[in-house]
Amino acid sequence: MNKFDPDSVASMLALDAAMDEHPDPRDGPLQRFSVWAEPQVLIGERRGRAVAYTRSYGLIRMTGTDGSTVLEWHRATDIRRVNPTA
């Protein structure tokens, strides 16, 4: 995180807020991907990047309809990993 970049700080605060809103806090320990290792995923027809995961859920970063970044929790059964070269 670059502390001089306001977008970086805003995204970190959004990530912390999303982690606090986990659908099932008893689901197990939260594992975060490093920024360089976030896999590309599909949820239905929507494409995004996995930011963190637990046993049954994944926190996915996607672009919203207005162009903003959205962090949403999805069930692991709904998430499909995408080959980045495809």
N, C-alpha and C positions, 0 to 999 in steps of 0.2 A: 504494500500500500504506500502510495506517495502522499505524505501528509500535507504537501503543498498543492495537491490537485483536489479541488472541491468535489469533482465527480467521484473520485476514488473514496473520499470520506463518506459521501452520500450512499454509495453502493455498499460500503461496509456497514453503515447504520441500518440500511434496508435488510441486509443479510442477517444481522443480529435480531432485528424485529421479526423476521420470518422464522428464525429458529425458535423464538419464544412462542410462536403460534403453532407448534407441531400438533397435528391432530391427535396423536396418542403418545404422550410423554413417557409412558411405561414401555414403549416399543423397543427399547435398548439404547445403547450408547450412540451418539451422533458421530458420524465419520465425515470429515470434510475432504474434498478433493483440493489439491493445490491449484492455483490459478492456471498453471501450465498443463495440468493433467485432467481438466474438466472434459468428460466425454460428451460428444454430440448425441442427442437422443431425440426420439419422436414420441409424442403423445397424440395419438390419432393422426391428424395431418399437420399438427403444429410441431415445429422444430425448435430445439433449445439446447441448453447445456446443463448437465447435472452439476450441482454445486456441493451438495451434501446428501447423505442417505442414512437411514436406519434399516432395521431388518425388514420392515414392511412398506416404507415410504421413501420417496426421493424428492429433494428440493431442487426444482428446475428453474433456471433463468431463461426467460423468453422475452421477445419483443412484443409489446402490447399493440393494439390496433392504432393507437395514437403515436407510436414510435418510442414510447417510454419502455424502460426495463421493468419486467414484472417477475417476482419470485413467487412460485406456487408449489405447494405440496401435492404430490400425486402418488397413488398406490403403485407399488413396485410392479404389479401385474399389468399396469397400463403403460409402462415405460419400455421402449425398445431402443437399444443402442444402435447408432448409425455409423456405418463405415465412413470416416471423414473424407476419403478419396472419391466416394460415390456421389 
